[in-house]
Amino acid sequence: MNMNFPKNFLWGGAISCSQAEGGFNEDGKGIDTQDLRYFNFHWNKDERKQFKNRRMYKAKFEKALIDTNDKMYPFRRGIDFYHHWKEDIDLLAELHLKVFRTSIDWSRIYPNGDDKLANQAGINYYHNMFTYCHKKGIKVFVTILHYNIPVNLVLKYGGWSNRKLIGFYVTYAKTLFKELGDVVDYWLPFNEINAGRFNPYNGVCVVEDDQNRDNKIFQSLHHQFLANALAVKYAHEIIPNSKVGAMIARFSSYPATCKPEDVLQSIQDEQYSNWFYLDVMSRGSYPEYIKRYFREKKINIKMEASDTDILKENTVDFISFSYYFSQVSTTDNNWKKTDGNLIVANKNPYLKTSEWGWQMDPIGLRITLNQVFDRYQKPIFIAENGLGAEDHQEKDGSIHDPYRIDYIRQHIKAIKESLIDGVPVFGYTLWGIIDLISCGSMEMKKRYGVIYVDQDDSGNGTLKRYKKDSYYWYKKVICSDGEDLL
């Protein structure tokens, strides 16, 4: 048995357009839903904690539509990747990166979402960037939708709860397949599709104070499942031999105790938070457990007769997920809580936590990889993993981040063990390979990258890029095919 990483293993890094690009009003781009997320850099530590995850309400949404104080909307500036992409890709090439995962901004291609013609400037931007990646020997992994949709689709149609969005999405996806199919290696229709449930504004554009919120969330998710399946269908038709995947935010859960109620709660938490989404996209149908959940919660999804066949006939080629932490499941409502990826989780007393309260569990990654393969028997790609931490730059420009190196090292070891277990993991993209705006906290100081960006929470800084210690370490890992982890 091969005890090493395969030679063709895709060592990579990932970013998202909304957190990195900036240039929110340049070259014909429309306003998207992430451009409306507000963050006040004057908030103190307690206020930042109070407003964590930046839940969206109707009044906040309406205010953001007319607010021109761009400094309070960090995703409008990102890290100015829009103007620095060549320099950044050069740094990734020097790192010997094998694959670069990024997302395409729908509003750069169709500014209003329902436009008759695509924006050629947006197409050119992505085609030039992806062509340059290939020139530098880097494969391209594209997320078609990483939360942000054109705001017009919310204002005019009500967002994903309207079935018309499936058609607009399919038009958008087909355009990408036709225009960019020659420079993209892997496709992902939706980032963390289960966000529709755990963070509805990001996932399906439903605000917190929306009427009939739960039913609207699951109706929206149904439309996204159909859009995902149709993306698989048309990618395979337009780009022969293309690979299209499914992705969730993985919330690995252990029973808090061996009490049967806690064990059952763990099974249900896994089903409702994780497996439901992958079951639909990978197995092609709604599982029985979620049908019971819908009956008991009085959730009624409107479906058309053809929906069953669309889902069944267009399942994904591979499974991917983000993995940052694990949690415990319990029926004890007084169990201690901690923070996680856009959620509040039950704390595991056996695990350490990051500065932002995320529990670090590399063994949980091996558990997840085994569980996912046992369930779906498909190749697996780790689309996100990384550590958000506050880095400090020394006077000589260096950034020492041994905590990040240790975090990545332990998770790579877990991947290697999973490969020995027989799990077909074919790639790993380190999240925020370049420092970007944090999705959850919206802070710049919560850094993930191996490349440091000189910018603070208020948007001030030179935007100059610097290599952290973790950059040199990750380069060594890549060049040794995962053998040199010291």
Wavefront OBJ file of the C-alpha trace (Angstrom):
o trace
v 0.000 0.000 0.000
v 1.213 3.515 -0.855
v 1.984 5.277 2.421
v 2.694 8.641 0.799
v 0.691 11.410 -0.830
v 0.159 10.648 -4.532
v 2.414 12.594 -6.918
v -0.619 14.228 -8.535
v -2.125 15.389 -5.230
v -3.465 18.925 -5.613
v -1.799 21.084 -2.994
v -3.560 24.420 -3.140
v -4.959 27.587 -1.718
v -8.364 29.253 -1.787
v -9.972 32.684 -1.682
v -13.400 34.095 -2.577
v -14.153 36.988 -4.909
v -16.219 38.922 -2.350
v -13.557 38.753 0.356
v -10.593 39.492 -1.888
v -11.381 41.250 -5.147
v -12.620 44.747 -4.274
v -13.250 46.932 -7.326
v -16.933 46.627 -6.471
v -18.028 49.367 -8.893
v -15.474 48.944 -11.686
v -15.702 47.663 -15.269
v -19.454 47.179 -15.281
v -19.795 45.152 -12.086
v -23.186 45.347 -10.384
v -23.850 45.552 -6.642
v -23.986 42.138 -4.966
v -25.377 40.971 -1.643
v -21.992 40.814 0.087
v -21.333 44.464 -0.828
v -24.139 45.313 1.638
v -22.659 43.706 4.759
v -21.801 46.408 7.307
v -18.859 46.474 9.728
v -17.866 49.352 12.001
v -14.110 49.260 12.573
v -14.588 51.578 15.571
v -16.389 48.840 17.501
v -14.535 47.664 20.601
v -13.954 44.005 21.404
v -17.288 43.583 23.211
v -19.215 45.283 20.426
v -17.533 43.118 17.816
v -18.563 40.054 19.777
v -22.103 41.384 20.134
v -22.436 41.892 16.379
v -20.563 38.738 15.361
v -21.614 36.997 12.152
v -23.269 40.239 11.031
v -26.817 38.904 10.774
v -28.818 40.758 8.144
v -32.170 42.416 8.813
v -34.505 44.197 6.430
v -33.686 47.674 7.799
v -29.919 47.053 7.542
v -30.313 45.793 3.990
v -32.290 48.850 2.932
v -29.837 51.251 4.593
v -26.852 49.569 2.902
v -28.452 49.999 -0.506
v -28.123 53.788 -0.280
v -25.059 54.068 1.983
v -22.034 55.435 0.128
v -19.630 55.222 3.091
v -17.663 52.377 1.529
v -15.197 52.156 4.437
v -17.973 50.563 6.502
v -18.487 47.812 3.932
v -15.205 45.837 3.837
v -16.220 43.517 1.013
v -16.385 46.493 -1.328
v -12.597 46.790 -1.079
v -11.406 43.279 -0.143
v -7.625 43.185 -0.517
v -7.801 44.734 -3.993
v -7.054 41.387 -5.622
v -8.821 42.804 -8.678
v -5.755 44.952 -9.354
v -3.111 42.720 -7.717
v -4.032 39.318 -9.156
v -0.935 38.913 -11.346
v 1.398 39.741 -8.473
v -0.522 37.380 -6.182
v -0.510 34.505 -8.658
v 3.240 34.982 -9.101
v 3.577 34.460 -5.351
v 1.413 31.340 -5.560
v 3.525 30.010 -8.434
v 6.685 30.606 -6.412
v 4.997 28.612 -3.662
v 4.679 25.753 -6.215
v 0.918 25.707 -5.690
v -0.785 23.005 -7.752
v -4.340 24.376 -7.686
v -5.940 27.750 -6.964
v -9.545 27.871 -5.838
v -11.417 31.130 -6.283
v -14.964 32.228 -7.051
v -16.521 34.228 -9.834
v -18.681 37.221 -8.994
v -22.039 36.747 -10.712
v -22.495 40.538 -10.768
v -19.286 40.936 -12.814
v -20.719 38.680 -15.515
v -24.388 39.719 -15.301
v -24.521 42.973 -13.272
v -28.242 42.663 -12.555
v -28.501 38.901 -12.740
v -31.285 39.008 -15.325
v -29.414 40.891 -18.066
v -29.834 39.761 -21.665
v -26.127 40.121 -22.428
v -23.066 39.236 -20.388
v -20.511 41.865 -19.366
v -17.496 41.176 -21.577
v -15.125 43.057 -19.253
v -15.969 40.605 -16.471
v -15.455 37.586 -18.711
v -12.116 38.966 -19.888
v -10.936 39.560 -16.329
v -11.484 35.964 -15.282
v -10.254 34.478 -18.551
v -7.011 36.449 -18.336
v -6.484 35.479 -14.712
v -7.158 31.779 -15.215
v -5.023 31.691 -18.361
v -2.188 33.185 -16.342
v -2.654 30.513 -13.659
v -2.256 27.805 -16.303
v 0.772 29.575 -17.736
v 2.307 29.391 -14.253
v 1.463 25.689 -13.925
v -1.469 26.155 -11.539
v -4.794 24.381 -12.068
v -7.993 26.379 -11.545
v -10.859 25.359 -9.253
v -13.833 27.696 -9.719
v -16.719 28.260 -7.332
v -19.599 29.562 -9.437
v -21.449 31.071 -6.474
v -19.731 31.904 -3.187
v -22.707 33.535 -1.388
v -22.917 36.783 -3.394
v -25.683 37.266 -5.961
v -26.630 40.476 -7.806
v -28.754 42.620 -5.477
v -31.281 43.175 -8.256
v -32.278 39.505 -7.991
v -33.284 40.100 -4.377
v -35.065 43.407 -4.990
v -36.942 42.312 -8.104
v -37.555 38.619 -7.492
v -37.076 38.030 -3.753
v -33.881 36.017 -4.093
v -33.590 32.224 -4.115
v -37.126 31.667 -2.828
v -38.274 32.535 -6.355
v -37.977 29.647 -8.813
v -37.023 32.103 -11.566
v -33.547 32.308 -10.043
v -32.825 28.792 -11.286
v -33.101 30.037 -14.867
v -30.958 33.103 -14.219
v -28.316 30.950 -12.513
v -28.315 28.436 -15.375
v -27.824 31.240 -17.908
v -24.905 32.513 -15.830
v -23.374 29.041 -15.429
v -23.712 28.223 -19.130
v -21.932 31.465 -19.971
v -19.041 30.468 -17.710
v -18.840 26.984 -19.224
v -18.760 28.388 -22.769
v -16.441 31.332 -22.108
v -14.115 29.866 -19.456
v -14.367 26.128 -19.952
v -10.944 26.018 -21.582
v -9.196 27.548 -18.569
v -11.035 25.932 -15.601
v -10.160 22.463 -14.312
v -12.790 21.884 -11.596
v -16.221 23.409 -11.051
v -18.185 23.910 -7.853
v -21.720 25.282 -8.336
v -22.259 26.456 -4.734
v -19.996 27.225 -1.815
v -21.154 25.661 1.488
v -24.706 25.086 0.266
v -25.861 24.291 3.816
v -25.249 27.953 4.677
v -28.819 28.479 3.539
v -29.783 27.019 6.900
v -27.035 28.150 9.278
v -26.525 31.630 7.790
v -29.566 32.369 5.599
v -28.567 35.786 4.241
v -25.240 34.498 2.941
v -26.688 31.237 1.720
v -30.099 32.070 0.266
v -30.595 35.849 0.746
v -33.237 35.467 3.482
v -33.044 38.120 6.224
v -33.553 37.341 9.906
v -36.925 39.100 10.224
v -38.407 37.630 7.043
v -41.932 36.250 7.397
v -42.305 32.468 7.036
v -38.528 32.302 7.293
v -38.000 28.544 7.733
v -40.232 27.569 4.826
v -38.591 30.198 2.628
v -35.126 28.852 3.514
v -35.943 25.289 2.458
v -37.804 26.419 -0.648
v -34.705 28.412 -1.581
v -32.488 25.417 -0.931
v -34.658 23.286 -3.194
v -34.096 25.791 -5.973
v -30.349 25.703 -5.304
v -30.325 21.888 -5.445
v -31.982 22.073 -8.857
v -29.535 24.752 -9.999
v -26.649 22.586 -8.788
v -27.973 19.575 -10.717
v -28.504 21.614 -13.883
v -24.969 23.002 -13.569
v -23.722 19.396 -13.545
v -25.864 18.616 -16.603
v -24.738 21.558 -18.712
v -21.094 21.403 -17.665
v -20.969 17.786 -18.836
v -22.683 18.715 -22.111
v -20.686 21.855 -22.884
v -17.292 20.732 -21.517
v -16.796 16.992 -22.088
v -15.021 15.219 -19.188
v -15.512 18.212 -16.872
v -15.593 17.584 -13.145
v -18.346 19.202 -11.039
v -18.617 18.840 -7.279
v -20.813 19.427 -4.241
v -19.724 21.336 -1.158
v -20.916 21.790 2.414
v -19.496 23.459 5.489
v -18.674 20.362 7.487
v -19.942 20.482 11.079
v -18.484 17.303 12.519
v -20.319 16.302 15.688
v -19.684 13.860 18.526
v -22.174 12.776 21.202
v -21.440 14.807 24.344
v -21.983 11.656 26.437
v -22.880 8.024 25.849
v -26.426 8.763 26.980
v -28.670 7.411 24.194
v -30.423 10.773 23.848
v -27.095 12.464 23.091
v -26.133 9.774 20.580
v -29.454 10.188 18.777
v -29.027 13.965 18.855
v -25.608 13.576 17.237
v -27.050 11.432 14.439
v -29.792 13.989 13.796
v -27.419 16.953 13.933
v -25.264 15.262 11.321
v -28.300 14.552 9.153
v -29.858 18.007 9.320
v -26.613 20.021 9.178
v -24.562 17.941 6.739
v -25.816 14.727 5.163
v -29.152 16.092 3.898
v -27.381 18.404 1.454
v -24.875 15.858 0.202
v -27.550 13.145 0.016
v -29.556 15.268 -2.417
v -26.590 16.331 -4.565
v -24.695 13.022 -4.535
v -27.470 10.419 -4.218
v -30.027 12.419 -6.173
v -33.064 12.432 -3.903
v -34.468 13.754 -0.648
v -33.764 11.313 2.220
v -36.618 9.964 4.341
v -35.346 11.547 7.570
v -35.695 15.056 6.128
v -39.228 14.280 4.944
v -40.149 13.464 8.536
v -38.446 16.685 9.660
v -40.490 18.685 7.142
v -43.742 17.053 8.318
v -43.042 17.759 11.963
v -41.902 21.341 11.330
v -44.814 21.964 8.915
v -42.443 22.887 6.096
v -44.057 22.646 2.684
v -41.812 22.834 -0.382
v -43.345 23.481 -3.782
v -41.897 21.117 -6.371
v -42.591 20.465 -10.029
v -43.010 17.019 -11.535
v -39.677 17.174 -13.350
v -37.661 18.047 -10.226
v -37.235 14.432 -9.125
v -35.674 13.417 -12.439
v -33.419 16.499 -12.601
v -31.946 15.664 -9.178
v -31.641 11.933 -9.865
v -30.034 12.252 -13.298
v -27.437 14.911 -12.494
v -25.485 13.917 -9.412
v -22.034 15.341 -8.724
v -18.652 13.890 -9.685
v -16.899 14.555 -6.378
v -17.561 15.711 -2.819
v -15.909 18.706 -1.198
v -16.258 20.496 2.106
v -14.779 23.132 4.350
v -13.417 21.832 7.635
v -12.324 24.029 10.513
v -13.615 22.565 13.768
v -15.834 19.959 15.416
v -18.529 20.193 18.074
v -20.567 17.984 20.385
v -24.261 17.133 20.346
v -26.392 17.028 23.465
v -29.927 17.462 24.728
v -28.519 19.512 27.620
v -29.526 23.112 26.861
v -27.067 24.399 29.468
v -24.008 22.905 27.783
v -21.167 25.402 27.386
v -21.022 27.120 23.996
v -18.230 28.343 21.732
v -17.930 29.969 18.296
v -17.556 28.209 14.963
v -17.794 28.847 11.242
v -20.711 31.343 11.237
v -22.426 29.365 14.006
v -22.439 28.917 17.784
v -21.445 25.364 18.739
v -21.452 23.116 21.795
v -17.963 23.095 23.284
v -15.863 19.955 23.449
v -13.873 20.037 26.730
v -11.086 17.906 25.201
v -10.146 20.372 22.458
v -8.186 23.613 22.317
v -9.733 26.711 20.774
v -8.402 29.430 18.504
v -8.394 33.151 19.341
v -11.879 33.345 17.856
v -13.205 30.356 19.832
v -13.063 27.753 17.047
v -12.216 24.293 18.356
v -9.205 22.707 16.683
v -9.618 19.012 15.901
v -7.328 17.495 13.239
v -8.438 13.953 14.111
v -11.952 15.111 13.286
v -10.793 15.711 9.713
v -9.720 12.069 9.399
v -13.062 11.011 10.886
v -14.938 13.221 8.423
v -12.983 11.950 5.408
v -13.748 8.354 6.350
v -17.420 9.117 7.002
v -17.889 10.974 3.717
v -16.242 8.234 1.643
v -18.124 5.459 3.441
v -21.387 7.245 2.679
v -20.870 8.427 -0.908
v -17.995 6.402 -2.428
v -16.783 9.359 -4.491
v -13.481 11.253 -4.719
v -13.064 13.959 -2.079
v -11.551 17.425 -2.226
v -10.918 19.489 0.923
v -12.038 22.894 -0.330
v -11.222 24.864 2.825
v -9.176 24.410 5.968
v -7.094 26.890 7.905
v -6.529 28.932 11.036
v -7.728 32.484 11.558
v -5.310 34.298 13.878
v -3.950 37.748 14.620
v -0.475 37.967 13.071
v 2.122 40.605 13.903
v 4.697 41.929 11.487
v 8.227 42.504 12.742
v 10.267 45.609 11.919
v 12.153 43.713 9.232
v 8.870 42.753 7.545
v 8.878 39.130 8.691
v 5.802 37.427 10.144
v 6.318 34.508 12.509
v 3.243 32.258 12.695
v 4.288 28.905 14.223
v 0.699 28.390 15.451
v -0.532 28.313 11.848
v 2.221 25.942 10.775
v 1.340 23.567 13.595
v -2.376 23.730 12.762
v -1.819 22.933 9.074
v 0.776 20.265 9.901
v -1.642 18.365 12.130
v -4.408 18.488 9.535
v -2.089 17.331 6.744
v -1.091 14.393 8.941
v -4.793 13.573 9.288
v -5.200 13.650 5.506
v -2.244 11.306 5.093
v -3.753 8.864 7.594
v -7.030 9.026 5.645
v -5.201 8.175 2.426
v -3.713 5.145 4.165
v -7.255 4.308 5.319
v -8.141 4.124 1.617
v -10.005 7.422 1.287
v -9.517 8.928 -2.215
v -8.635 12.509 -1.264
v -7.298 14.251 -4.349
v -6.724 17.819 -3.180
v -6.463 20.320 -0.347
v -6.860 24.082 -0.624
v -5.724 26.097 2.365
v -8.310 28.761 3.082
v -7.336 32.399 2.697
v -3.979 31.478 1.173
v -3.609 35.276 0.924
v -4.931 37.313 3.861
v -8.444 38.563 3.095
v -11.512 39.981 4.832
v -12.917 37.381 7.221
v -16.384 36.233 6.170
v -17.737 35.791 9.697
v -16.165 38.572 11.744
v -15.529 40.869 8.743
v -12.185 41.801 10.304
v -8.914 42.045 8.438
v -6.973 41.227 11.577
v -8.383 37.695 11.571
v -5.827 36.379 9.119
v -5.632 32.962 7.456
v -2.974 33.379 4.811
v 0.605 32.319 4.310
v 0.878 35.657 2.483
v 0.430 38.778 4.627
v -1.428 41.801 3.243
v -0.644 45.206 4.747
v -4.151 46.410 5.497
v -6.000 46.991 8.772
v -9.667 46.710 9.745
v -10.389 50.247 8.549
v -8.916 49.567 5.115
v -5.723 51.539 5.733
v -2.365 50.180 4.612
v -0.080 49.868 1.622
v -1.618 46.557 0.415
v 1.937 45.289 0.020
v 2.270 41.504 0.206
v 4.765 39.755 2.529
v 5.668 36.097 2.933
v 5.014 34.635 6.382
v 7.052 31.820 7.905
v 4.160 29.544 6.967
v 4.715 30.436 3.301
v 8.217 28.931 3.314
v 6.997 25.945 5.342
v 4.056 25.205 3.013
v 6.355 25.499 -0.002
v 8.577 22.833 1.556
v 5.545 20.607 2.156
v 4.380 20.961 -1.445
v 7.813 20.357 -2.955
v 8.231 17.197 -0.856
v 4.711 15.908 -1.689
v 3.746 16.135 1.942
v 6.709 14.228 3.292
v 8.636 17.085 4.940
v 6.322 18.447 7.665
v 9.019 19.660 10.051
l 1 2 3 4 5 6 7 8 9 10 11 12 13 14 15 16 17 18 19 20 21 22 23 24 25 26 27 28 29 30 31 32 33 34 35 36 37 38 39 40 41 42 43 44 45 46 47 48 49 50 51 52 53 54 55 56 57 58 59 60 61 62 63 64 65 66 67 68 69 70 71 72 73 74 75 76 77 78 79 80 81 82 83 84 85 86 87 88 89 90 91 92 93 94 95 96 97 98 99 100 101 102 103 104 105 106 107 108 109 110 111 112 113 114 115 116 117 118 119 120 121 122 123 124 125 126 127 128 129 130 131 132 133 134 135 136 137 138 139 140 141 142 143 144 145 146 147 148 149 150 151 152 153 154 155 156 157 158 159 160 161 162 163 164 165 166 167 168 169 170 171 172 173 174 175 176 177 178 179 180 181 182 183 184 185 186 187 188 189 190 191 192 193 194 195 196 197 198 199 200 201 202 203 204 205 206 207 208 209 210 211 212 213 214 215 216 217 218 219 220 221 222 223 224 225 226 227 228 229 230 231 232 233 234 235 236 237 238 239 240 241 242 243 244 245 246 247 248 249 250 251 252 253 254 255 256 257 258 259 260 261 262 263 264 265 266 267 268 269 270 271 272 273 274 275 276 277 278 279 280 281 282 283 284 285 286 287 288 289 290 291 292 293 294 295 296 297 298 299 300 301 302 303 304 305 306 307 308 309 310 311 312 313 314 315 316 317 318 319 320 321 322 323 324 325 326 327 328 329 330 331 332 333 334 335 336 337 338 339 340 341 342 343 344 345 346 347 348 349 350 351 352 353 354 355 356 357 358 359 360 361 362 363 364 365 366 367 368 369 370 371 372 373 374 375 376 377 378 379 380 381 382 383 384 385 386 387 388 389 390 391 392 393 394 395 396 397 398 399 400 401 402 403 404 405 406 407 408 409 410 411 412 413 414 415 416 417 418 419 420 421 422 423 424 425 426 427 428 429 430 431 432 433 434 435 436 437 438 439 440 441 442 443 444 445 446 447 448 449 450 451 452 453 454 455 456 457 458 459 460 461 462 463 464 465 466 467 468 469 470 471 472 473 474 475 476 477 478 479 480 481 482 483 484 485 486
